[in-house]
Amino acid sequence: MAEAERIIGTPDVGDGAEPEPTAPKGRRRIAALLVVAVLAYLIDLGSKMVVVARLEHRQPIEVVGDLLKFEAIRNPGAAFGFGEAFTIIFTCIAATVIVVIVRLARKLYSLPWAIALGLLLGGALGNLTDRIFRSPGVFRGAVVDFIAPAHFAVFNLADSAIVCGGILIVLLSFKGLDPDGTVHED
């Protein structure tokens, strides 16, 4: 009987074992992914709303002298303004990233991966929202960028979330931590 219980994982009655938590570990990680994604998305969306309402068509605001300023720019392309003619392709890429993250979430048992994927998801949703709902039209909309460091591209908080999520994924990969929580040594 004890051997059968060991194989199928049923606890002995009265052995003082603690009951399992009600939410499986994977669901908690998915919840963490969703919380991070929603926070990243809402912060990005809110910042863009403020920028469009208060900064667009106005002089840039110097935050740290010439090193950093806030300047509203509409970017139909990708990073550094490249690919302005390919807005619909960037829209499709963002949508694909979202679908891949949602599918990967089913096998997610690692909190660091949940955070990384949540940042990617929130950032991709933020920029996808611009591409769908902003002018010049559906799937061709320009992304609102406003953080302008000296001698660098102008970007937004969705871009920051995507970059931070990507860096975290690289670090997790170098450490050998997989999204399913397993650790491998290479």
Secondary structure, DSSP 4 states (H G I P E B T S, - for coil): -HHHHHHHTPPPTTS-PPPPPSS-HHHHHHHHHHHHHHHHHHHHHHHHHHHHHHTTTSPPEEEETTTEEEEEEEESSSGGG--GGGHHHHHHHHHHHHHHHHHHGGG---HHHHHHHHHHHHHHHHHHHHHHHSTT-TTTPPEEEEEEETTS--B-HHHHHHHHHHHHHHHHHHHTB-TTS-B---
